Amino acid sequence: MTRKIYDTDLTDQEWAKLEPCFSNHRTYKWSKRERVNATLYITKTGCQW
C-alpha cells in the first residue's frame, strides 16, 4: 500500500539529521519516521474534529 505524500513530510536529508535522536530500544507498529511526519502534519494543520 502506498501512502499519500504530504508537504510536511521530512526529506531524506532532514530525517538523516533527526534519526540519531531516537532510541532503538523499542519497536512500534509504525516507523519512527512516520510518527514524526504525523506529528508535523498535526502541528501544521491542527486536529479538526
Buried (B, 14 or more C-beta within 10 A) or exposed (E): EEEEEEEBBBEEEEBEEEEEEEEEEEEEEEEBBBEBBBEBBEEEEEEEE
